[in-house]
Amino acid sequence: MGAKDGRSIFFGMATPFTSSINRDARIQLTVVDVADSGSFVQAKVVRKVEGNTFSIRTSGPNVEVFWRVEAVRNDRWVQKNGAPVEETKDEAMRGFYIQPDLYGQPESKGRAAALRQYNQSRQGRPKSP
């Protein structure tokens, strides 16, 4: 939520790095009316994200508004390498976790165990000429 002045204008803050390493910021607004007042209240963006701030206006006073700011990642690494949305696991890594303990799985289901298994299976093979 942001600070409101007497004209039903809110001044929101985006994350400090939003403008510097991201592009195409999008703001999603949610009006909260827990009293279920019976009147319909609108909220709109009146100034896009600029310098890590933005402004919204509501159709009435004392309106609670939540927001979410999202943007397209555009840091130097992404500019040079691109940003993969999802990576496909190698066949040998399927069924294994980076941190198996977070999913209630034993250490044997971790990526480190998969790499050990893979390396052990390679040791018994003849080297390529």
N, C-alpha and C positions, 0 to 999 in steps of 0.2 A: 504494500500500500504506500501511497505517496502523501506529500503534504498538500492540503487543500486551502485555497484562498476563498474569499466570499463569493466568487463568481462561478463556483462549481468547476474550477479548473484544478487538475492535479498535475503535479510535477513529478514524474517518475525517474528513477535512476536505473540504468542498465549496468551490467557488470563492467568494471573499468576497462577490460580488454576488448569489449565488444567492437568498438569502432576501429581500434588499431589493428586487429588481426582478422576481422571478419567482414563480410559484405552482405548486402541484401537482408538487412535486419527485418524481422517480422514480429509484430506485437499482438499477442492474444489477450483479450480483456474478458474478465468474468465479473459481473455485477452480483453482489451478495445482498440478499434481502431476507435475513433470518426471521424477521417479523411478519413476512408474507403480507405486506401492506396493502395489496390489492391494486396499487397503481404500478404501471409498467415504467421502468426507468431504463434509459438508454445511456450508453457510454461510447465515445468515439475518440480516436487518436486525432489530435489537431496539429501536432508537430512530431515528425518522425524522429527516430534516434539520431541525435547529432551531439557529438561531444559527450557521449554516454548519458544523455538525458533525453526525455521526450515528454510531451504533454498530452493529456486527455481531458475531455470535457464530458460532464454528465448532464442529463436533462433535469436534474433536481439537486437540491442541497443535501448534505449529509449522507452521501451515497458511498458505500464501501465497495471498492473495486480492487480486484487482484489482477496481476498481469504476469505474462511470461514472454520474455524476449528470446527469440531464436535467430540465428544467422548462419550463413554459409561460411564454413571455415576457409580462411584465405591467408594463412601465415606463409612465411617463406618456404618452409618444407613442403607444404601442399602445392605452392606455386611451381616448385621445381619437380616434385615427384608425383603429384596428383593425390587424391584422397580416396583410397579404396573404401567402398561401403561395407563390404563383407569379403573376407578371405575364405577360400575353400581349403579345408584341411587336407594334408597329404593322407593317403590311405592308411599309412602306418600310425598316424596320430588320431584317427577317428576312434571315438569311444574313450578318449583320455581327456583330462582336465588340466588347465594351467594351475589351478589351486583346488585340488579335489576335496580338501577339508571344508571348503565353503559350501559344498554340495553334499556333505555327509558321506563322502566316498573315501576309501582307504588310499594311502600313499601309492599303492601299487596301480591305482587308476590315474596317476599324475603323469604329466608330460615327461618328467625326468625318468620315470620308470619306462615309458614308451621308448625314449631315446636309448636307454640301456639295453632294452630288448632288441631294438633295431641294430645297435652296434654289435651285440653278441651274435646276432644272426649273420652279420657281414663278416665276422672274424673267421668263420668256418668256410667261407667261399674262396675259391682261387682268385688271385688278383688278375685284373684284365691286362692283356699284353700292351 
